[in-house]
Amino acid sequence: MNIGFIGLGNMGSAIAGRLLEAGHSLRVWNRSPEPVRRLEERGAQVAATAEEAFRGDVVFSMLSDDQVTRAVLVDSGVLARAKASETPIHVNMATISVAFADELAERHGERGVGYVAAPVLGRPDVAAAGKLTVLLAGPRQAAEFVRPLLEEAVGQKVWRFGERASKANVVKLAVNFMLAAAIESMGEAAALTAGYGIEPRDLFDLIGQSLFPGPVYQGYGRLIAEARFEPAGFKARLGLKDVRLALAAAEAATTPMPMGSLIRDSMLEALARGEGEKEFGVVLGRSALRRAGK
């Protein structure tokens, strides 16, 4: 299949690499050149512009936030000049706001281009192994066309959330909020036990091997206990962005999220300390320990 790919951060590069390994023809574009060069060495074609990459049987994009996505695809005129004959389907894998997702669906519809949202759950190492969980929403025909591609090269399972593309974004924001809430509780629990001379590692070993097995409590527990801020698989500033998006979606649906406000303030405090580029889970988890002087 002839595929375009826009946005080659940690996750985008890993997913693009999986598509190459699956034997697809891939044309890539990114704002910075180094990720493009690495994929070119693996056989990808280089697009000179985002507009050139926005062509193919399917186009994927994974840009960091609303602002970057708007700049690359909307403000640049890429989407306004798009043709259904050149770009039948666009799969947006970014974590973006619900309002912007609805706007993008409308803009694509005006151009006759199919628009599908497919945000994912997992970290870059999971993406490189093709084991992500994919949240898929959008018009049936477009979604069902790309689903086999997602199952083949991207995710271990694809979950379908209806024909309104933004529903997948709502679910992604809800899951990211749950992750942040779990990490906040882990940090506070570790601060409590540390006050009595119990090492965070011992607490996290206990819960990871008993009540809460799995990647969240075991994986993040280990990172928090070791204070492993780098390398950042998911940066703290992006975690704050997702919490803000969840709060905005909640306000639009008249849904109180008091814990979300607390987590947002913890992350703002961390960014004020200059920790925006560090690992999100460790920054948030260690914040409670830091407040307790541990």
KEVEXMAR-217863 format. One record per atom (N, C-alpha, C): residue in one letter; x, y, z. Coordinates in steps of 0.2 Angstrom, whole numbers, padded with zeros to 4 digits, always signed. Layout:
<pts>
AXYZ...
</pts>
This chain:
<pts>
M+0004-0006+0000M+0000+0000+0000M+0004+0006+0000N+0002+0011-0003N+0006+0018-0004N+0003+0022+0002I+0008+0024+0007I+0006+0027+0013I+0010+0033+0014G+0007+0039+0016G+0010+0045+0018G+0011+0045+0026F+0016+0048+0029F+0016+0048+0036F+0019+0055+0038I+0016+0059+0042I+0017+0065+0044I+0018+0065+0052G+0024+0067+0054G+0025+0068+0062G+0029+0062+0064L+0036+0063+0065L+0040+0057+0067L+0044+0058+0074G+0039+0059+0079G+0042+0059+0086G+0043+0052+0088N+0044+0051+0094N+0046+0044+0097N+0041+0039+0094M+0034+0041+0095M+0029+0036+0093M+0028+0036+0086G+0028+0042+0083G+0027+0042+0075G+0032+0038+0072S+0039+0039+0074S+0044+0035+0071S+0043+0027+0072A+0041+0025+0078A+0041+0018+0079A+0035+0015+0075I+0030+0019+0074I+0024+0016+0070I+0026+0016+0063A+0029+0022+0060A+0031+0022+0053A+0036+0016+0052G+0040+0015+0056G+0045+0009+0055G+0041+0002+0055R+0036+0001+0059R+0032-0005+0058R+0029-0005+0051L+0026+0000+0049L+0023+0000+0042L+0028-0002+0037L+0034+0001+0037L+0040-0001+0033L+0041-0009+0033E+0042-0011+0039E+0043-0018+0040E+0038-0023+0037A+0032-0020+0037A+0026-0024+0034A+0026-0024+0027G+0031-0020+0024G+0032-0020+0016G+0028-0015+0013H+0026-0010+0016H+0022-0004+0013H+0027+0001+0010S+0025+0004+0005S+0028+0010+0002S+0027+0016+0006L+0032+0019+0009L+0031+0024+0014L+0034+0031+0012R+0030+0036+0012R+0033+0043+0011R+0032+0047+0017V+0038+0050+0020V+0038+0053+0027V+0040+0060+0026W+0037+0064+0031W+0039+0071+0032W+0039+0072+0040N+0043+0077+0042N+0044+0079+0049N+0047+0086+0049R+0045+0089+0054R+0048+0096+0055R+0056+0096+0056S+0058+0091+0059S+0065+0091+0060S+0068+0085+0056P+0074+0086+0053P+0076+0081+0048P+0079+0074+0051E+0081+0074+0057E+0085+0068+0059E+0080+0061+0059P+0074+0062+0061P+0070+0056+0061P+0068+0054+0053V+0068+0058+0049V+0067+0057+0042V+0073+0053+0039R+0079+0055+0041R+0085+0052+0038R+0085+0045+0041R+0084+0044+0047R+0084+0037+0050R+0079+0032+0046L+0073+0035+0044L+0068+0031+0041L+0070+0030+0033E+0073+0035+0030E+0076+0035+0024E+0081+0029+0023E+0085+0028+0028E+0090+0023+0028E+0087+0016+0028R+0081+0016+0031R+0077+0010+0031R+0073+0008+0025G+0073+0013+0020G+0069+0012+0014G+0063+0017+0013A+0062+0022+0017A+0056+0026+0016A+0058+0031+0011Q+0053+0034+0008Q+0054+0040+0003Q+0053+0046+0007V+0057+0051+0005V+0057+0058+0009V+0052+0063+0005A+0047+0065+0009A+0043+0071+0006A+0046+0077+0007A+0047+0082+0002A+0050+0088+0003A+0045+0093+0008T+0039+0092+0007T+0034+0096+0011T+0029+0091+0014A+0025+0094+0019A+0019+0090+0022A+0014+0089+0017E+0013+0094+0012E+0008+0093+0007E+0010+0087+0003E+0016+0086+0001E+0018+0080-0003E+0017+0074+0001A+0018+0074+0007A+0017+0068+0011A+0009+0066+0012F+0005+0071+0011F-0002+0071+0012F-0005+0068+0006R-0002+0062+0004R-0005+0059-0002R-0004+0052-0002G-0008+0048-0005G-0007+0040-0004G-0014+0037-0003D-0013+0030-0003D-0019+0026-0002D-0022+0028+0005V-0017+0029+0010V-0019+0031+0017V-0014+0036+0019V-0015+0041+0023V-0010+0046+0026V-0011+0045+0033F-0006+0044+0037F-0006+0044+0044F-0002+0051+0046S-0005+0053+0052S-0001+0059+0055S-0001+0058+0062M+0004+0060+0066M+0005+0059+0073M+0009+0065+0075L+0006+0071+0076L+0009+0077+0078L+0007+0078+0085S+0011+0083+0088S+0011+0083+0096S+0005+0085+0099D+0002+0090+0096D-0004+0093+0099D-0008+0097+0094D-0014+0100+0097D-0018+0104+0093D-0014+0109+0089Q-0010+0113+0092Q-0007+0119+0089Q-0002+0117+0083V+0002+0111+0084V+0006+0109+0079V+0002+0106+0073T-0003+0102+0075T-0007+0099+0069T-0011+0104+0065R-0013+0110+0069R-0017+0115+0065R-0012+0119+0060A-0006+0120+0063A-0001+0123+0059A+0001+0119+0053V+0002+0113+0054V+0005+0109+0048V+0000+0107+0043L-0007+0106+0045L-0012+0104+0041L-0017+0109+0039V-0018+0114+0043V-0024+0118+0042V-0021+0125+0040D-0017+0128+0044D-0014+0135+0043D-0010+0135+0036S-0007+0130+0035S-0002+0129+0029S-0006+0128+0023G-0013+0127+0023G-0017+0126+0017G-0016+0119+0014V-0013+0114+0018V-0012+0107+0015V-0019+0104+0015L-0023+0105+0020L-0030+0102+0020L-0035+0105+0015A-0034+0112+0014A-0038+0115+0010A-0037+0113+0003R-0031+0111+0001R-0030+0109-0006R-0030+0102-0007A-0032+0098-0002A-0032+0091-0002A-0038+0089-0007K-0037+0083-0010K-0042+0080-0015K-0043+0073-0013A-0049+0071-0013A-0051+0064-0012A-0047+0059-0016S-0046+0061-0022S-0042+0057-0027S-0035+0055-0025E-0032+0060-0022E-0025+0060-0020E-0024+0057-0013T-0029+0059-0009T-0029+0057-0001T-0036+0054+0001P-0037+0048-0001P-0044+0045+0001P-0045+0045+0008I-0040+0044+0012I-0041+0043+0020I-0036+0046+0024H-0037+0050+0029H-0032+0052+0033H-0033+0049+0040V-0028+0046+0043V-0029+0043+0050V-0025+0047+0054N-0028+0051+0059N-0025+0055+0064N-0024+0051+0070M-0018+0050+0072M-0016+0046+0078M-0014+0051+0084A-0014+0057+0083A-0012+0062+0088A-0018+0062+0094T-0015+0064+0100T-0020+0065+0106T-0021+0073+0105I-0027+0074+0103I-0029+0081+0102I-0036+0082+0106S-0038+0089+0106S-0044+0090+0109S-0050+0088+0106V-0056+0087+0109V-0062+0084+0106V-0065+0090+0101A-0064+0096+0103A-0067+0101+0099A-0063+0102+0092F-0056+0101+0093F-0052+0101+0087F-0053+0095+0082A-0054+0089+0085A-0056+0083+0082A-0062+0084+0078D-0067+0087+0081D-0074+0088+0077D-0073+0093+0071E-0069+0098+0073E-0067+0103+0067E-0064+0100+0061L-0059+0095+0063L-0055+0092+0058L-0059+0087+0054A-0064+0084+0057A-0069+0079+0053A-0073+0083+0049E-0075+0089+0051E-0079+0094+0046E-0075+0096+0040R-0069+0098+0042R-0065+0101+0036R-0063+0095+0031H-0062+0089+0034H-0060+0084+0029H-0067+0082+0025G-0072+0082+0028G-0079+0081+0024G-0080+0086+0019E-0078+0092+0020E-0079+0097+0015E-0074+0096+0009R-0069+0092+0010R-0064+0091+0004R-0066+0084+0001G-0070+0080+0004G-0072+0073+0002G-0066+0068+0004V-0062+0070+0009V-0057+0065+0012V-0060+0062+0018G-0059+0055+0018G-0061+0052+0024G-0057+0053+0030Y-0060+0054+0036Y-0056+0056+0042Y-0057+0051+0047V-0052+0048+0050V-0052+0043+0055V-0048+0045+0061A-0050+0044+0067A-0046+0045+0073A-0043+0038+0075A-0037+0038+0077A-0034+0032+0079A-0029+0033+0084P-0030+0036+0090P-0025+0037+0095P-0023+0030+0098V-0018+0030+0101V-0015+0023+0103V-0013+0023+0111L-0013+0018+0114L-0011+0017+0121L-0005+0013+0121G+0000+0015+0124G+0007+0012+0124G+0012+0017+0123R+0018+0014+0125R+0024+0018+0124R+0028+0017+0118P+0034+0020+0117P+0037+0019+0110P+0040+0012+0109D+0042+0009+0115D+0045+0002+0114D+0039-0003+0112V+0033-0001+0115V+0027-0006+0113V+0025-0004+0106A+0026+0002+0104A+0025+0004+0097A+0029+0000+0092A+0036+0000+0094A+0041-0003+0090A+0040-0011+0089A+0036-0014+0094A+0035-0021+0094A+0028-0022+0090G+0024-0017+0088G+0018-0018+0085G+0013-0020+0090K+0013-0018+0097K+0009-0021+0102K+0004-0015+0105L+0004-0010+0101L-0001-0004+0104L-0008-0007+0104T-0012-0003+0108T-0019-0004+0108T-0022+0002+0104V-0026+0001+0099V-0028+0007+0095V-0035+0008+0096L-0037+0014+0097L-0044+0017+0098L-0046+0020+0091L-0051+0017+0088L-0053+0018+0081L-0060+0021+0081A-0061+0027+0078A-0067+0030+0077A-0067+0034+0070G-0073+0034+0067G-0074+0037+0061G-0079+0034+0057P-0080+0037+0051P-0085+0034+0046P-0084+0027+0045R-0089+0023+0044R-0088+0015+0044R-0083+0013+0038Q-0085+0016+0032Q-0081+0013+0026Q-0073+0015+0027A-0072+0021+0029A-0065+0023+0030A-0062+0019+0036A-0065+0018+0041A-0062+0015+0047A-0061+0007+0046E-0066+0004+0042E-0065-0003+0040E-0059-0004+0035F-0058+0001+0031F-0053+0000+0026F-0046+0000+0030V-0045+0005+0035V-0039+0005+0038V-0038+0000+0044R-0043-0003+0046R-0043-0007+0052R-0038-0013+0050P-0038-0017+0045P-0033-0022+0044P-0026-0020+0044L-0025-0014+0041L-0018-0011+0041L-0016-0009+0049L-0020-0007+0053L-0018-0006+0060L-0017-0012+0063E-0021-0017+0062E-0020-0024+0065E-0014-0027+0063E-0012-0026+0057E-0006-0030+0054E+0000-0027+0057A+0001-0020+0057A+0007-0017+0058A+0008-0013+0065V+0002-0011+0067V+0002-0006+0073V+0000-0009+0080G-0005-0012+0080G-0008-0014+0087G-0010-0021+0088Q-0009-0023+0094Q-0011-0030+0096Q-0019-0031+0096K-0022-0025+0097K-0030-0025+0097K-0032-0018+0095V-0038-0018+0090V-0041-0012+0088V-0048-0012+0091W-0049-0006+0095W-0056-0005+0098W-0060+0000+0094R-0066-0002+0092R-0070+0003+0088R-0074+0007+0093F-0075+0013+0091F-0079+0018+0095F-0084+0022+0091G-0086+0019+0086G-0092+0023+0083G-0089+0027+0077E-0094+0030+0074E-0093+0034+0068E-0091+0041+0069R-0092+0044+0075R-0089+0051+0076R-0082+0050+0078A-0078+0053+0074A-0070+0052+0075A-0068+0054+0082S-0071+0060+0085S-0069+0062+0091S-0070+0058+0097K-0074+0053+0096K-0076+0048+0102K-0069+0044+0104A-0065+0043+0099A-0059+0040+0100A-0054+0044+0104N-0054+0051+0103N-0051+0056+0107N-0053+0056+0114V-0060+0056+0115V-0062+0056+0122V-0060+0050+0126V-0060+0044+0123V-0058+0038+0126V-0050+0039+0128K-0046+0041+0123K-0039+0042+0124K-0038+0047+0130L-0041+0053+0130L-0041+0057+0136L-0043+0054+0142A-0048+0051+0142A-0050+0047+0149A-0045+0042+0151V-0042+0038+0147V-0037+0034+0149V-0031+0037+0151N-0029+0042+0148N-0023+0046+0150N-0024+0049+0157F-0030+0052+0158F-0032+0054+0165F-0032+0049+0170M-0034+0043+0169M-0034+0037+0173M-0027+0036+0175L-0023+0036+0170L-0015+0034+0171L-0012+0039+0176A-0014+0046+0174A-0011+0051+0178A-0014+0051+0186A-0020+0049+0186A-0023+0048+0193A-0020+0043+0197A-0018+0037+0193A-0015+0031+0197A-0008+0033+0199I-0004+0037+0195I+0003+0039+0196I+0003+0044+0202E-0002+0049+0202E-0003+0053+0208E-0004+0049+0214S-0008+0044+0214S-0010+0041+0220S-0004+0037+0222M+0000+0034+0217M+0006+0030+0219M+0011+0035+0223G+0012+0041+0220G+0017+0046+0223G+0015+0047+0230E+0008+0049+0231E+0006+0050+0238E+0007+0045+0243A+0005+0038+0240A+0006+0033+0245A+0013+0031+0246A+0018+0033+0241A+0025+0032+0243A+0028+0037+0248A+0025+0043+0247A+0027+0048+0252A+0024+0046+0259L+0018+0044+0260L+0016+0041+0266L+0021+0036+0269T+0022+0031+0265T+0026+0025+0268T+0033+0028+0269A+0036+0032+0265A+0043+0035+0266A+0043+0039+0273G+0038+0042+0275G+0038+0045+0281G+0039+0040+0287Y+0038+0034+0286Y+0039+0029+0291Y+0045+0024+0289G+0050+0027+0285G+0056+0023+0284G+0055+0018+0279I+0050+0017+0275I+0049+0012+0270I+0050+0015+0263E+0055+0011+0260E+0057+0013+0253E+0052+0013+0248P+0051+0018+0244P+0046+0017+0238P+0046+0011+0234R+0053+0008+0233R+0054+0002+0229R+0050-0004+0233D+0050-0004+0239D+0047-0010+0243D+0040-0009+0242L+0037-0003+0243L+0030-0003+0242L+0027-0005+0235F+0031-0002+0230F+0029-0004+0223F+0030-0011+0221D+0035-0014+0224D+0036-0021+0223D+0030-0025+0225L+0028-0023+0231L+0022-0026+0234L+0016-0026+0230I+0014-0020+0228I+0008-0019+0225I+0008-0021+0218G+0014-0021+0214G+0015-0023+0208G+0014-0031+0207Q+0016-0034+0213Q+0016-0042+0213Q+0010-0045+0217S+0005-0040+0218S-0001-0043+0222S-0007-0039+0219L-0009-0034+0222L-0016-0031+0221L-0016-0027+0214F-0010-0025+0211F-0010-0021+0205F-0005-0023+0200P-0005-0029+0198P+0000-0031+0193P-0001-0027+0186G+0004-0027+0182G+0003-0024+0176G+0008-0018+0174P+0008-0015+0168P+0013-0010+0167P+0012-0004+0170V+0006-0002+0173V+0006+0005+0176V+0009+0005+0183Y+0007+0000+0187Y+0010+0000+0194Y+0017-0003+0194Q+0018-0008+0190Q+0025-0011+0190Q+0030-0007+0186G+0028-0005+0180G+0032-0001+0176G+0034+0006+0179Y+0028+0010+0180Y+0029+0017+0183Y+0032+0016+0190G+0030+0011+0194G+0032+0011+0201G+0040+0010+0201R+0043+0006+0196R+0050+0005+0196R+0053+0012+0194L+0051+0015+0189L+0053+0022+0187L+0053+0027+0192I+0048+0027+0196I+0047+0032+0201I+0052+0030+0207A+0052+0024+0209A+0057+0022+0214A+0064+0024+0213E+0066+0023+0206E+0073+0024+0204E+0074+0031+0202A+0069+0036+0202A+0069+0043+0200A+0072+0043+0193R+0070+0039+0189R+0073+0039+0182R+0069+0043+0178F+0071+0050+0178F+0068+0055+0174F+0069+0055+0167E+0075+0052+0165E+0077+0051+0158E+0080+0045+0156P+0079+0042+0150P+0076+0046+0144P+0068+0046+0145A+0065+0051+0142A+0058+0052+0143A+0054+0049+0137G+0051+0043+0139G+0047+0040+0134G+0040+0045+0132F+0038+0048+0137F+0033+0053+0137F+0034+0059+0141K+0035+0065+0138K+0037+0071+0142K+0032+0074+0146A+0034+0077+0152A+0029+0079+0157A+0025+0085+0154R+0028+0089+0149R+0024+0094+0146R+0018+0091+0142L+0019+0086+0139L+0014+0082+0135L+0009+0079+0140G+0011+0077+0145G+0006+0074+0150G+0002+0080+0153L+0005+0086+0154L+0001+0091+0156L-0004+0093+0151K-0002+0093+0145K-0007+0095+0139K-0013+0090+0139D-0012+0084+0140D-0017+0079+0140D-0022+0080+0146V-0019+0081+0152V-0024+0083+0157V-0028+0089+0156R-0025+0094+0153R-0029+0100+0151R-0034+0099+0146L-0033+0094+0141L-0038+0092+0136L-0043+0089+0140A-0042+0084+0144A-0047+0080+0148A-0051+0085+0152L-0048+0090+0155L-0052+0095+0159L-0057+0099+0154A-0054+0101+0148A-0058+0105+0144A-0064+0101+0141A-0063+0094+0139A-0068+0090+0137A-0073+0089+0143A-0071+0088+0149A-0076+0088+0154A-0080+0094+0155E-0077+0100+0155E-0081+0106+0155E-0086+0106+0150A-0084+0104+0144A-0089+0105+0138A-0095+0100+0139A-0094+0095+0143A-0099+0090+0145A-0102+0091+0152T-0101+0097+0155T-0103+0098+0162T-0102+0092+0166T-0095+0090+0166T-0093+0084+0170T-0088+0087+0175P-0089+0087+0182P-0084+0089+0186P-0078+0083+0186M-0072+0086+0187M-0066+0081+0187M-0061+0084+0193P-0063+0084+0199P-0059+0087+0204P-0052+0085+0204M-0051+0078+0203M-0044+0075+0204M-0040+0078+0198G-0043+0079+0192G-0040+0082+0186G-0037+0089+0188S-0040+0093+0191S-0038+0099+0193S-0032+0099+0198L-0032+0094+0202L-0026+0093+0207L-0020+0091+0203I-0021+0086+0198I-0015+0084+0194I-0012+0089+0190R-0017+0093+0187R-0015+0099+0183R-0010+0103+0187D-0012+0105+0193D-0008+0110+0197D-0001+0106+0199S-0001+0100+0200S+0005+0096+0201S+0010+0097+0196M+0007+0096+0190M+0011+0096+0184M+0013+0103+0182L+0009+0108+0183L+0011+0115+0183L+0017+0117+0187E+0017+0114+0193E+0022+0115+0198E+0029+0112+0195A+0028+0106+0192A+0034+0103+0190A+0037+0107+0184L+0033+0109+0180L+0035+0113+0174L+0039+0120+0176A+0036+0122+0182A+0039+0128+0184A+0046+0127+0187R+0047+0120+0189R+0054+0118+0191R+0059+0116+0185G+0056+0117+0179G+0060+0116+0173G+0060+0108+0171E+0055+0105+0173E+0055+0097+0172E+0050+0095+0166G+0049+0100+0162G+0044+0098+0156G+0046+0093+0151E+0053+0093+0150E+0056+0088+0146E+0057+0081+0149K+0056+0080+0155K+0058+0074+0159K+0052+0069+0158E+0053+0063+0160E+0048+0058+0160E+0041+0060+0164F+0036+0060+0161F+0030+0062+0164F+0028+0058+0171G+0028+0052+0170G+0026+0047+0176G+0031+0049+0182V+0037+0049+0181V+0042+0050+0186V+0041+0057+0189V+0040+0062+0185V+0039+0069+0187V+0033+0070+0192L+0027+0067+0189L+0021+0067+0193L+0022+0063+0200G+0024+0057+0199G+0025+0052+0205G+0030+0055+0210R+0035+0058+0208R+0040+0061+0213R+0038+0067+0216S+0033+0071+0213S+0030+0077+0216S+0028+0077+0223A+0024+0071+0224A+0021+0070+0231A+0027+0069+0236L+0032+0065+0234L+0038+0064+0238L+0041+0070+0239R+0042+0074+0234R+0046+0081+0235R+0042+0085+0240R+0035+0086+0239R+0031+0090+0244R+0032+0088+0251A+0033+0081+0252A+0034+0078+0259A+0041+0079+0261G+0045+0081+0257G+0052+0082+0259G+0056+0076+0258K+0054+0071+0254K+0057+0064+0254K+0061+0064+0247
</pts>
